[in-house]
Amino acid sequence: MISPFTVYFNARLIFRELQLWRLVTNFFFFGSLGLDFLFHMFFLARYCRLLEEGSFRGRPAEFAAMLLFGGALLTAAAPFLPLQFLGSSLTFMMVYVWGRRNAGLHMSFLGLFTFSAPYLPWVLLAFSSVLGSSPLVDALGIATGHCYFFLADVYPQLSGRRLLFTPALLRVLLPGDDAGPPVQRVAGGGEAPGGRVGVAERRGAAAAAAEARGAGRAAGEAAHEE
């Protein structure tokens, strides 16, 4: 069995003793089995799938590039923060990007209050903190997701230029099914390169909303079990 001590992020061991595998392996450990572990696993599987089937449909290279961007940014920040594992932060990055790209969806938490999708990461951060997880881990993921969303969706609208590009090698290794850069609607009603138009329209607004509200219901059930 592999010990967490052999995979956690440690800048001294990575750069002085060249234990380079720690740059990657720290993303695959989510803690011991428990409610917080199940919480992050659920949202990792759900929002990874929703992104792949939504704004990254048919564009696996762009999806991989987003994960690489997030992993690189988290790794750059890790030496300055008391963090050893970054997988949960990467999960929250995906939740944030999904929420911002589906700003019109409304969700419910425990049936107590409703909110729009962009607020989902903050609701989950508060709930995760109640379960005993460090808020710094999830907050770092939210900050990373905001950086990606701004550079990929907002900045191209403001300047007409793109700062993020998918490496050609990824396009070769992960070929997609569309010929050119599609268009993504963003929160302000505008459009930005790098996504597809009308995810909710293609899947049906009611189905998309039900899919999203399932996250709040699952979190509520976990809270009642606790």
C-alpha positions in Angstrom: 0.0 0.0 0.0 1.2 3.5 -0.9 1.6 5.8 2.1 0.4 9.5 1.8 3.9 10.5 3.0 5.3 9.3 -0.3 2.9 11.3 -2.5 2.2 14.6 -0.7 3.5 18.0 -2.1 6.8 19.0 -0.5 8.8 21.7 -2.3 12.0 20.8 -0.6 11.8 17.1 -1.6 10.7 17.9 -5.1 13.4 20.5 -6.0 16.3 19.4 -3.8 15.9 15.6 -3.8 14.2 15.5 -7.3 11.2 13.6 -6.1 9.4 14.9 -9.1 6.5 12.5 -8.9 5.1 14.5 -6.0 4.1 17.2 -8.5 1.5 14.9 -9.9 0.7 12.3 -7.2 -0.5 14.9 -4.7 -3.6 15.6 -6.9 -4.8 12.0 -6.4 -5.1 11.8 -2.7 -8.3 13.1 -1.1 -7.8 12.1 2.5 -9.0 9.1 4.5 -12.4 7.6 3.8 -15.1 9.7 5.5 -17.9 12.2 4.8 -15.5 14.9 3.5 -13.9 12.3 1.2 -17.2 11.3 -0.2 -18.3 14.9 -0.5 -15.3 15.8 -2.7 -15.5 12.6 -4.7 -19.2 13.2 -5.5 -18.5 16.7 -6.8 -15.4 15.7 -8.7 -17.3 13.1 -10.6 -20.4 15.2 -11.2 -18.9 18.5 -12.3 -16.1 16.8 -14.3 -18.9 15.0 -16.3 -21.0 18.2 -16.6 -18.1 20.2 -18.0 -17.2 17.4 -20.4 -20.8 17.1 -21.6 -21.4 20.8 -21.6 -19.0 23.6 -22.6 -16.2 21.1 -23.5 -18.4 18.7 -25.4 -16.3 17.3 -28.3 -13.2 19.2 -27.2 -11.2 16.9 -24.9 -8.0 18.7 -25.7 -9.4 22.0 -24.4 -10.7 20.2 -21.3 -7.3 18.7 -20.6 -5.7 22.1 -21.1 -8.0 23.6 -18.5 -7.0 20.9 -16.0 -3.3 21.5 -16.8 -3.7 25.2 -16.4 -5.4 24.7 -13.0 -2.8 22.2 -11.9 0.1 24.4 -12.8 -1.4 27.4 -11.0 -2.1 25.4 -7.9 1.4 23.9 -7.9 2.9 27.4 -8.3 0.9 28.6 -5.2 1.5 25.5 -3.1 5.0 26.3 -1.8 3.7 29.5 -0.2 0.7 27.8 1.5 0.3 25.1 4.2 -1.1 22.6 1.7 0.1 19.1 0.9 -2.7 17.8 -1.4 -4.3 19.8 -4.2 -6.9 17.4 -5.6 -9.8 19.0 -3.7 -8.7 22.5 -4.9 -8.8 21.3 -8.5 -12.3 19.9 -7.9 -13.5 23.3 -6.7 -11.9 24.9 -9.8 -14.2 22.8 -12.0 -17.2 23.6 -9.9 -16.5 27.3 -10.2 -16.0 27.2 -13.9 -19.2 25.2 -14.4 -21.2 27.6 -12.2 -20.0 30.7 -14.0 -20.8 29.1 -17.4 -24.3 28.1 -16.3 -25.2 31.3 -14.5 -28.9 31.0 -15.4 -29.5 27.8 -13.5 -31.1 28.0 -10.0 -30.3 25.5 -7.2 -31.6 24.7 -3.8 -29.6 23.7 -0.7 -31.4 21.5 1.9 -34.7 23.2 0.8 -33.7 26.1 2.9 -32.7 28.6 0.3 -32.2 28.9 -3.4 -29.3 30.5 -5.3 -27.9 30.8 -8.8 -25.2 28.4 -10.0 -22.3 30.9 -9.7 -22.8 30.9 -5.9 -22.5 27.1 -5.7 -18.8 27.0 -4.9 -19.3 29.4 -2.0 -22.2 27.3 -0.6 -20.1 24.2 -0.9 -17.1 25.9 0.7 -19.2 26.7 3.7 -20.6 23.2 3.9 -17.2 21.6 3.5 -15.9 23.8 6.4 -18.7 22.5 8.6 -17.5 19.0 7.8 -14.1 19.9 9.1 -12.2 20.6 5.8 -9.8 23.5 5.6 -11.5 26.5 3.8 -8.1 27.4 2.4 -8.2 24.3 0.2 -11.5 25.1 -1.4 -10.9 28.9 -1.6 -7.7 28.2 -3.5 -9.7 26.2 -6.0 -12.2 29.0 -6.4 -9.4 31.5 -7.0 -7.9 29.3 -9.6 -11.2 28.8 -11.3 -11.8 32.5 -11.4 -8.4 33.0 -13.1 -9.3 30.5 -15.7 -12.8 31.9 -16.3 -11.5 35.4 -16.6 -8.7 34.5 -19.0 -10.7 32.1 -21.1 -14.1 33.8 -21.2 -14.1 37.4 -20.0 -10.8 38.8 -21.2 -11.3 37.8 -24.9 -14.6 39.8 -24.8 -12.9 42.8 -23.3 -9.9 42.9 -25.5 -10.6 40.8 -28.6 -7.5 38.7 -27.8 -7.0 35.3 -26.4 -4.3 34.6 -23.8 -5.0 30.8 -23.3 -4.4 28.4 -26.2 -4.6 24.6 -26.3 -1.1 23.1 -27.1 -0.9 21.4 -30.5 0.3 18.2 -28.8 -2.9 17.9 -26.8 -4.9 18.3 -30.0 -3.0 15.5 -31.6 -3.3 13.2 -28.5 -7.0 14.1 -27.8 -8.6 14.9 -31.1 -12.1 16.5 -31.0 -15.1 16.4 -33.3 -15.4 20.1 -34.3 -13.3 22.0 -36.7 -12.9 25.5 -35.2 -13.0 27.4 -31.9 -16.7 27.5 -30.9 -18.4 30.2 -28.9 -19.4 30.2 -25.2 -22.1 32.3 -23.6 -20.9 33.9 -20.3 -22.7 35.5 -17.4 -23.1 38.9 -18.8 -25.0 37.6 -21.8 -22.1 38.0 -24.2 -20.0 35.4 -25.9 -16.4 34.4 -25.6 -14.3 31.9 -27.6 -13.5 28.6 -26.3 -16.9 27.0 -25.4 -20.1 25.9 -27.0 -23.4 27.8 -27.3 -26.5 27.0 -25.4 -25.8 24.0 -23.2 -29.1 24.3 -21.4 -31.0 24.7 -24.7 -29.5 21.5 -26.1 -30.2 19.4 -23.1 -33.4 21.1 -22.1 -33.5 23.8 -19.5 -35.5 21.7 -17.1 -33.2 18.7 -17.3 -30.1 20.8 -16.8 -31.7 22.5 -13.8 -32.6 19.2 -12.3 -29.1 17.9 -12.8 -27.7 20.9 -11.0 -30.1 20.8 -8.1 -29.1 17.2 -7.5 -25.8 18.5 -6.1 -27.6 20.4 -3.4 -29.9 17.5 -2.5 -26.9 15.1 -2.2 -25.1 17.5 0.0 -28.2 17.8 2.2 -28.5 14.1 2.5 -24.9 13.8 3.5 -25.5 16.5 6.2 -28.5 14.6 7.6 -26.5 11.4 7.7 -23.8 13.2 9.6 
